[in-house]
Amino acid sequence: MNFIESLCFSKFYAVAFGLAPRSSITKPEFDIAVECLKKMVDQNINLTHEQKECRKLLIDFAKEQTKW
């Protein structure tokens, strides 16, 4: 994961969990973060099926939280 991807990923979590109420994420940043999360889930062999589903639900929840 490069610097831009990690920055987008961090902003994704901040927006998804409401950690910083004034933070926002742009559509391109959101797309980068989602791709990173999907790659991390696919490449991690230690995650159970339920944990993978939880990550997918996080993406759906973040889509609902963002307004652009």
Secondary structure, 3 states (H helix, E strand, C coil): CCHHHHHHHHHHHHHHCCCCCCCCCCHHHHHHHHHHHHHHHHHCCCCCHHHHHHHHHHHHHHHHHCCC
